Amino acid sequence: MPKLRSVSLPVILLSALTLGAGCSTGDGAGAEAATGDIQEALKKAPTKHVLLLSIDGFHQFDLAKYVAAHPASALAGLVARGTQYTETTSSRPSDSFPGTLAMTTGGSPATTGIFYDVAWDDNLSPAGDTTCSTRGAVAAYDGQANVDDTLVTTSINPDLLPRDPAHGCAPVYPHSFLKVNTIFEVIKAAGLRTAVTDKHPTYELLNGPSGTGVDDLFTPENDANGAKKNIAKMEAYDETKVQAVLNQLGGYDHTGTTHYGVPGIMMMNFQSANIGEKVGGYADAAGNPTPDLAGAFDYVDGAIQRMLAKVDAEGLRDSTLVIVTAKHGDSPVDLASRRAIDPALVDAVVNSVQPGLLALNTPDTIELLWLKDHSRAADVANALRAHTADLGIETIYTGSEIETAFDHQLDASRNRRPDIIIQPVPGVIYTTSGVSAKKVEHGGFSAENTHVPLILAGPRVGAGTVTRPVDLRQVAPTILTALGLKPKDLQAVRAEKVKNLPKADDDGEDEDNDD
């Protein structure tokens, strides 16, 4: 097996959830002074632009192997001139939504309120219930929310969104589902332009609760055209996003038609490596890629090389912080251990406790279970324990175990927290898909799902390696600090006391970004 550190469900240290606005001055003169202070800080900061890239599915061991085999690659160049964090944990659950939000809010699901891209909310009403006569609803913010997920260019269908009884039974868009602000809102408020390129229209989530945090949002649908089952098609899909970023690095909007200047932050994700792992997979338990997967890695590296060349051509190297990481890794690496289990088998056990008890099962390399009657969680957990072997269960979290995992600070998200979390034994995927279409998946708490790469290269970033454990939440305050802005303006950073990433030459404790 490739080298992976062991991980356990994290204890997330939270302060009281005082998630108010960041820094209000309260009067006109004070606001003017604050604005002046911000502009002065922006001028002094050597970083003027941030390029934040996620290679979805990429593991730390993938990076190490790729750099060793390709010393002239773009990734090797970034590692050589920047800081590499070799013990980085993504989010738990290791889904794209919480992974994205970790690095863009500084928060975990305990404060963001988002446990997965398909989740449950006790207080909302189901899509289509225009009178909000029912309480309790699925909040599906993946391709299911689209007008047509067979089209690359599509949009969110409001009729498919849950509804909010507390706000006129209005559809709840993803940005309104998020409980805390984002780096894009803070950066835009400082007068800088913001840009996001990601895989579903529902990534308008990153606008944040204001709904206006992202100036240039480009979200072609990655479910379209069969790209999720074809590496070449996914590379072509990713290429449209790469071109968008190249346009933005040139000072244009993502279409390349209107000139605005280079954004203060540009964020993009790659899907090619993720699909390369799902379709091509690994050749052996040591994590050596098959030719198909190796080709996907090469495509991503080449695309990053073109972005870096554009940064240099535009004279931006000395003012641009480049961050490369991954929202999640995929498992299993050892395909001999792969075992597909139909989620319907779990559903049946839950409903055997009480007919119709299951509200929602969100399965991947994890099972998140929400119940219509939360008081039956312990009974369901006991029923599941009686089926540990046939359901591939390693650990069941419920009740106090979930509370402990989030340091008993789930009050802000109590209407959304799962009743039960199942972590399966290594190799298990809860799916009905065959191995040809889905060799691997993500979502779980295992090292293969959460041990991701992290590289920073840019102004005042020294060359070196940090082996201290860090996690993706620390990316958010680090970005704001680099731009000369205040990490404490992020609500989740204050609530969870999230620290900036340590520098390569740091050996002491970092200052908390709490109140």
Phi, psi and omega in degrees: 000147173296159183289120178224136176282152177284145180227157173228166178302127190284152166266118185262118185275115183242148168266182176302140187277075175266083189263051177278185180296157187298287188219087179268135182269332173089348177211163185299315181296319179295320179297320178298316180296318179297317178298318178297320179297319180297313181297322178294320179295320178298320180295321184284333183291128179290337177272122178252339184219148176234130174247108185252114185240133174246124173262086187304133179093344185286134179259163173300320180293330175298315179299311182300315179294319183293316180296319179296322182276341184228072185295344178261009184285166176297318180296319178297322178296320178293318178298321183292323184258355184238195178253127178253133178253106190272353179235061183260131176255137178281225178253164172228118001298156183267053177265162183298320181296304179296328177294316177297316183290330176304313185276351182244352173237338187082014186239159172262175176305335180301327180252328179287334182080008184240109183267336182195168178283344170236112187218194186227148175221121181296333189268348182267169177249153185295155172305138179091344178274083188286351175254359180053047181279347182242143175248140183103119186208149169286134174249094184261108183242036171254210180295343179299337184274359185280156169300316179205105184278007172271354181253139177294316178262104181215186183212173179284134175266109183300337180289346180259005181263150172296164184239153186251107179299334183280352181226058174067022181060032180284150174300142181260104176287158183307318182297332178279340177284335180285134186268349183227165182280170184242165175299331181293322177295317181294316181293318179294320179299335178277359176098007179262153180277147183235146182216139178224134174231117183212190202264347177223151171305334181292353175285007165297350169318322187286353169300335182078174184305334177293334183080004188227017188289336184251122179284318186235097184252121180234113187227067175297146185279122182276354177280347188283158170061021179069019184293334182288352179239013185214116186296316181299319178294323179289325175297320177295321176297311179301326182298327177296326179285323177299315179298325177299315180292320177300320176297317181294322177295336176275000177096004181258171171287177187296338179279344182081016184255328184242131183268124178239345192099159183291130181299156173292329176216137175232126180237137178212149174242147173259137174255348187299317179295320179301312180287328175301321178287321182290323184263316182272313177075185180262150183281335184202176182291344179282354178086020174282131185285150168290165177305322179296315180291320178300322178296322178294318176300318180297319178300312181299315180298319178297322179294318178296322178300319178294323176296315180295324177295323177293319176304314180293317182297329180271004179070034187253357187303317185284355181234010184239124173269120178257128179236126177238126180208200177212140178294330183194163166257175180240153177215157005270148173289316178278101185292343176293338180269355184296132178220114179271130178235129181294122179301337180298334178293322175293316179306317183296321179295317179300312184284348174289337177288321179199122181305132178075015184291326185289125174270315182200138170240118175252106186252144168203242168268035181195161169232122170255122184242128173246137182249150176287334176238101185296337183291347182266008185301316181296321178296319179294317179301318178295319178296321179293323180296333177287349181238029184305314185291309184288340177259004175065034187273131172261310183221140173244126176252129175204162176053238185295335179293321176289318178301315180296321180302329180248030173055033177057035182235042181264013184302322182290342183233023186297330180284357183234349185294140177296151174281327182217138172239126177254120169261116183280170173293155181305135179103339184280134170236129175275099186198160171253001180284144177283168184295332181293329182264334184211086178285329184223169176204181181223183179122330187280181182263359185292162179299323179297333178271337190240347183272094189249161177281160173205121178232135171240133176217130180159198183304131177059022174256114182283158176280130179164184182232133175253122180257356175294142177298132175225172175217169188296339177301331184287346178295319186300306179294329179295321177297313181296318178300317181300324181278356181089015181256174188262117177304329182291352174287351174270122184298318181291326178297318178294314185295320185262004179053050184278132180269156170295159174295138176291153176275165184299332183260007178278138173228007180249187180280142178270153181287137177290146174261054180255181181288000000 
